[in-house]
Amino acid sequence: MSSMSDAQQAGGVPPPKICMVVGEASGDFLGAELLVELRERYADLEAFGVGGPKMDAVGFDRRYEANDLSVIGLVEVFRNLPRLYRVFRHLVQSLKSRKPDLLITIDLPDFNFMLARRARKMGITVVHYVSPQVWAWRSGRVKKIAGWVDHLLALFPFEPEIYAESGLPVTFVGHPMVQRVHPSRSVAEIRQDLGLEADQKLVTLLPGSRLGEISRLLPVMLESARKLMQRRDDLRFALGCADTVDPDTLRVWIAGYDDLRLQVRSGQTFDLMAASNAAIIASGTATLEAALLETPMVVIYRVNRVTYEIGRRVIQVPHIALANIVAGRELVPERVQQQASPAIITEDIEKILDDPEISQRMCAGFREIRERLSPPPERAGHVVAGLLERARNGRLATSSNGG
């Protein structure tokens, strides 16, 4: 495919061009990995839109960053409508002026599907990466999604069947985390770097990648850590900082917890998980990362009360943690809203630390998750490259015919 692109460019044809839109740290990872795969085929690929630091590192051209779209909860969306509309307007104008061959939207379905509808009206092929959780809520969206996008890339093996009757092409491409999630060094080296003694146990706090959820969850995690420290002297604590969050922001929030001697580490989340005896994790992608690293965990979440009351009436699955959803059973404790209290979390963590059977049972389930999420031979880059060729060939044919 690369040779075809070079030949086309030599003949005066513009290089392949894609617009990509992501809205959080996990989307930034997916976008960066997809760009790497595409650039192996198209060295001259132009990619622009909304992304994060990992996408920037592989030559992504952005005006807005992922955090500009990172809003969770109905109330929070209303508060941020002016900013969201500003980004949306910029993207629509970019689609009109730069005329990409593909629009690739990653997660962030409510925002991205609005943009997808506008793109399709312009004749732009739309690929959506990461199926909305139609298996969890709003299952009526399946037919609507089929009318908004041209191809869907699914991360979970059970998702293509959900769309089988809609006519939308859906490809299970595996979960990129299976290959991506691994520590950078040995557990012994990580523990030495953290200054841990042989008899000390590590508990890591992972409050998420959005500032809103961090503000709700980090105080609960810190209070839980304090309770644990008061009850036992064999613990040390670390705080994992997502790449999209300024570590100095977290340090402001933990200023009153000097007694914890909390180590804040940015960009070392996988190392911290791998070396941890237990972790307290915000519900989200991080629960799958921890499962792949076989880190025993407690999953917590809190949202605005109005958002929660609406959500609990429409959610159709019995679990909130992705690790539990993929496993099909409750492997790890889930603590939501009022149950996400320091007293309950402390008890959960102590059970993990003190009962080897609990952590061994979790880890056996985590190995099942790895097997289910492993990618097939046809990965995301391969699928998107085929769609890109089709879109470009269609445009070239139209252009040569005077269209």
C-alpha positions in Angstrom: 0.0 0.0 0.0 2.9 2.3 0.7 4.2 2.0 -2.8 0.8 2.9 -4.2 0.6 6.0 -2.1 4.2 7.1 -3.2 3.2 6.6 -6.9 0.1 8.6 -6.5 2.0 11.4 -4.8 4.6 11.4 -7.6 1.7 11.8 -10.1 0.5 14.9 -8.3 -2.1 13.3 -6.1 -2.3 14.7 -2.6 -1.1 12.4 0.2 -3.7 10.4 2.2 -5.4 12.5 4.8 -7.4 11.6 8.0 -9.1 13.6 10.7 -9.1 11.9 14.1 -11.0 13.0 17.2 -10.4 11.5 20.7 -11.6 12.7 24.1 -9.5 11.1 26.9 -6.2 9.4 27.8 -7.4 5.9 26.7 -8.4 7.3 23.3 -5.0 9.0 23.0 -3.4 5.5 23.3 -5.6 4.0 20.7 -5.2 6.9 18.3 -1.4 6.8 18.7 -1.2 3.1 18.1 -3.5 3.3 15.0 -1.3 6.2 13.6 1.8 4.1 14.0 0.2 1.2 12.1 -1.0 3.5 9.4 2.3 5.3 9.0 4.0 1.9 8.3 1.8 1.8 5.2 1.7 5.6 4.4 4.8 7.5 5.3 3.2 10.7 3.9 0.0 10.4 5.9 -1.5 13.7 7.1 -3.4 13.4 10.4 -5.2 16.2 12.2 -8.0 16.9 14.7 -8.3 16.5 18.5 -5.8 14.2 20.3 -3.4 13.9 23.2 0.4 13.8 23.9 0.9 10.3 22.6 -0.7 11.2 19.2 1.5 14.3 19.1 4.6 12.2 19.5 3.8 10.3 16.2 3.2 13.4 14.1 -0.4 14.4 14.9 -1.5 17.9 14.0 -4.0 19.3 16.6 -5.4 22.5 17.7 -7.4 21.2 20.6 -6.4 18.4 23.1 -8.3 15.5 24.4 -9.1 17.1 27.7 -11.1 19.8 25.9 -13.7 17.2 25.2 -13.3 15.2 28.4 -16.5 15.7 30.3 -18.5 13.1 32.1 -22.1 13.3 33.5 -25.2 15.1 32.3 -24.8 18.1 34.6 -21.1 18.5 33.7 -21.9 18.5 29.9 -24.3 21.4 30.3 -21.8 23.4 32.2 -19.2 22.9 29.4 -21.5 23.3 26.4 -19.8 26.6 25.2 -16.4 24.9 25.0 -17.7 21.8 23.4 -19.5 23.8 20.8 -16.4 25.8 20.0 -14.4 22.6 19.4 -17.2 21.1 17.3 -17.5 24.2 15.1 -13.7 24.1 14.5 -13.8 20.5 13.5 -16.7 21.0 11.1 -14.8 23.8 9.4 -11.7 21.7 9.3 -13.6 18.9 7.5 -14.9 21.3 5.0 -11.5 23.0 4.3 -9.1 20.2 4.6 -11.3 17.4 3.0 -9.9 14.3 4.7 -10.3 10.9 3.1 -11.5 9.4 6.4 -12.9 10.7 9.7 -11.8 8.4 12.5 -13.6 9.0 15.8 -12.4 7.3 18.9 -14.9 6.7 21.7 -16.6 9.8 23.0 -19.8 8.7 21.2 -22.3 11.6 21.9 -19.9 14.2 20.6 -18.3 12.1 17.8 -21.6 10.8 16.4 -22.8 14.4 15.9 -19.6 15.1 14.0 -19.9 11.8 12.1 -23.3 12.8 10.8 -21.9 16.1 9.5 -19.0 14.3 7.9 -21.1 11.8 6.0 -23.2 14.6 4.6 -19.9 15.9 3.1 -19.2 12.5 1.6 -16.5 11.6 4.1 -16.2 8.0 5.1 -16.5 7.6 8.9 -14.8 4.9 11.0 -15.7 4.8 14.7 -13.2 3.0 17.0 -14.6 1.6 20.2 -18.3 0.6 20.3 -20.5 2.6 22.6 -21.6 0.4 25.5 -24.9 -0.5 23.8 -24.8 -3.7 25.7 -24.9 -1.7 29.0 -27.5 1.0 28.1 -29.4 2.7 25.3 -29.5 -0.5 23.2 -31.8 1.3 20.8 -28.7 3.2 19.4 -27.6 0.2 17.4 -29.7 1.0 14.3 -28.9 4.7 14.6 -25.2 4.1 14.8 -25.5 2.0 11.6 -26.8 5.2 9.9 -24.1 7.4 11.3 -20.8 5.6 10.6 -19.5 3.4 7.8 -17.4 0.9 9.8 -17.1 0.1 13.5 -14.0 -1.2 15.2 -14.8 -3.2 18.3 -12.6 -3.9 21.3 -14.6 -6.8 22.8 -15.3 -10.1 21.1 -19.0 -10.1 22.0 -19.7 -6.8 20.3 -20.0 -7.7 16.5 -23.0 -10.0 17.3 -24.8 -7.1 18.9 -24.8 -5.3 15.5 -25.4 -8.3 13.3 -28.9 -7.3 12.3 -28.1 -3.6 11.8 -26.1 -4.0 8.5 -23.2 -2.1 10.0 -19.8 -3.7 9.3 -18.2 -4.4 12.7 -14.7 -5.9 13.1 -13.4 -7.2 16.4 -9.8 -6.0 16.4 -8.8 -7.1 19.8 -8.0 -4.9 22.7 -4.7 -3.0 22.1 -4.0 -3.2 25.8 -3.1 -6.9 25.6 0.1 -5.9 23.8 0.6 -2.5 25.3 0.1 -3.2 29.0 3.3 -4.4 30.6 5.8 -3.0 33.1 9.0 -1.3 31.9 11.2 -3.3 34.2 11.1 -6.0 36.8 9.0 -5.8 39.9 12.2 -6.0 42.0 13.6 -2.9 40.2 10.3 -1.0 40.6 10.2 -1.8 44.3 13.8 -0.7 44.7 13.1 2.6 42.9 10.1 3.2 45.3 12.4 2.5 48.3 10.3 -0.5 49.5 11.6 -2.9 52.1 11.2 -6.6 51.5 8.4 -6.9 54.1 6.5 -3.8 53.0 3.3 -4.0 50.8 2.4 -1.4 48.2 -1.1 0.0 47.6 -1.5 2.2 44.6 -4.2 4.8 44.1 -5.5 5.4 40.6 -8.1 8.2 40.6 -8.6 8.4 36.8 -7.7 10.7 33.9 -10.4 13.4 34.1 -10.1 16.3 36.5 -13.8 16.0 37.4 -13.6 12.3 38.5 -10.2 12.9 40.3 -11.8 15.7 42.3 -14.6 13.3 43.4 -12.5 10.1 43.9 -9.1 11.2 45.1 -10.2 12.5 48.6 -12.0 9.1 49.2 -8.8 7.2 48.2 -6.6 9.4 50.4 -8.9 8.9 53.4 -8.9 5.1 52.8 -5.1 5.1 52.6 -5.0 7.0 55.9 -7.3 4.5 57.6 -5.2 1.6 56.3 -2.0 3.2 57.5 -3.5 3.7 60.9 -4.4 0.0 61.2 -1.2 -1.5 60.0 2.5 -0.5 59.6 3.5 -2.7 56.6 2.0 -0.5 53.9 3.4 2.1 51.5 1.3 4.1 49.1 1.8 5.4 45.5 -0.4 7.7 43.4 -0.5 7.1 39.6 -0.9 10.2 37.6 -2.4 9.9 34.1 -0.4 11.5 31.2 -3.3 14.0 30.6 -3.1 15.3 34.2 -0.5 17.8 35.5 1.3 16.2 38.5 1.4 19.6 40.3 -2.4 19.6 40.2 -2.5 16.3 42.1 0.1 17.6 44.6 -2.2 20.5 45.5 -4.9 18.0 46.3 -2.7 15.8 48.5 -1.1 18.7 50.4 -3.0 17.7 53.6 -1.8 14.1 53.5 1.9 14.4 54.2 1.6 11.7 56.8 1.0 9.1 54.0 4.4 9.8 52.5 2.6 9.3 49.2 4.8 8.9 46.1 3.3 10.6 43.0 4.5 9.0 39.8 3.5 10.3 36.3 3.8 8.0 33.3 4.6 5.0 35.5 1.1 3.5 36.0 1.9 0.1 34.6 5.0 -0.2 36.8 3.0 0.8 39.9 0.3 -1.7 39.1 2.7 -4.5 38.5 4.5 -3.9 41.8 1.3 -3.4 43.9 -0.1 -5.9 46.3 -3.5 -4.1 45.8 -4.9 -1.0 44.1 -7.8 1.3 44.5 -8.9 2.2 41.0 -11.5 4.5 39.4 -13.9 2.6 37.2 -12.8 2.7 33.6 -10.1 1.5 31.3 -7.6 1.2 34.2 -9.5 -1.8 35.6 -8.6 -3.7 32.4 -5.0 -2.6 32.7 -4.8 -3.8 36.2 -6.4 -7.1 35.2 -3.9 -7.6 32.5 -1.1 -6.9 35.0 -2.8 -9.3 37.5 -3.1 -6.6 40.1 -5.8 -7.3 42.8 -8.0 -4.3 43.1 -11.1 -2.5 44.5 -13.0 -0.5 41.9 -14.8 2.7 43.0 -16.8 5.4 41.4 -18.8 8.5 42.3 -20.7 10.9 40.0 -23.1 13.8 40.5 -26.2 12.6 42.3 -28.5 13.6 39.5 -26.3 11.8 37.0 -26.3 8.7 39.2 -30.1 8.6 39.7 -30.7 8.8 36.0 -28.0 6.3 35.2 -29.1 3.6 37.6 -32.5 3.5 35.9 -31.1 2.9 32.4 -27.9 0.8 33.0 -28.5 -2.8 31.8 -25.5 -4.6 33.1 -24.9 -5.9 36.6 -21.3 -4.5 36.8 -19.6 -1.2 36.3 -16.0 -2.4 36.2 -14.8 -3.4 32.7 -12.8 -6.2 34.2 -16.0 -7.7 35.7 -18.0 -7.1 32.5 -15.4 -9.0 30.4 -15.1 -11.8 32.9 -18.9 -12.1 33.1 -18.9 -12.2 36.9 -17.7 -10.1 39.9 -14.0 -10.8 40.1 -13.3 -7.6 42.0 -15.3 -5.6 44.5 -17.2 -2.6 43.1 -18.0 0.4 45.4 -20.3 3.0 43.9 -21.6 6.3 45.3 -22.1 6.0 49.1 -20.6 2.5 49.2 -17.3 4.1 48.0 -16.5 5.1 51.6 -13.2 4.9 53.3 -14.5 2.3 55.8 -15.7 -0.1 53.2 -12.7 0.4 50.9 -10.3 -0.2 53.8 -12.0 -3.5 54.6 -11.9 -4.6 51.0 -8.2 -3.9 50.7 -7.3 -5.6 53.9 -9.1 -8.8 52.7 -7.0 -8.7 49.6 -3.8 -8.2 51.5 -4.5 -10.8 54.2 -6.2 -13.6 52.3 -4.1 -15.2 49.6 -7.0 -17.1 48.2 -8.8 -13.9 47.3 -5.9 -12.5 45.3 -5.2 -15.9 43.6 -8.9 -16.2 42.6 -8.8 -12.7 41.1 -5.6 -13.4 39.2 -7.0 -16.6 37.7 -9.9 -14.6 36.3 -7.5 -11.9 35.0 -5.8 -14.6 32.9 -9.1 -15.5 31.3 -9.7 -11.8 30.5 -6.3 -11.7 28.7 -7.2 -14.7 26.5 -10.6 -13.2 25.6 -9.2 -9.8 24.6 -6.2 -11.0 22.5 -6.4 -9.6 19.0 -7.1 -11.6 15.8 -4.7 -11.4 12.9 -6.7 -8.5 11.3 -5.9 -5.6 13.5 -7.2 -2.0 13.5 -4.5 -0.6 11.2 -5.2 -3.3 8.6 -8.9 -2.6 8.6 -8.5 1.2 8.4 -5.9 1.0 5.7 -8.3 -0.9 3.5 -11.1 1.7 4.1 -8.6 4.5 3.4 -7.6 2.9 0.1 -11.3 2.5 -0.9 -12.1 6.1 0.1 -9.1 7.5 -1.8 -9.8 5.4 -4.9 -13.4 6.6 -4.9 -12.3 10.2 -4.7 -9.6 9.7 -7.4 -12.2 8.2 -9.7 -14.6 11.0 -9.1 -11.8 13.6 -9.7 -10.7 11.9 -12.9 -14.3 11.9 -14.2 -14.6 15.6 -13.5 -16.7 15.2 -10.4 
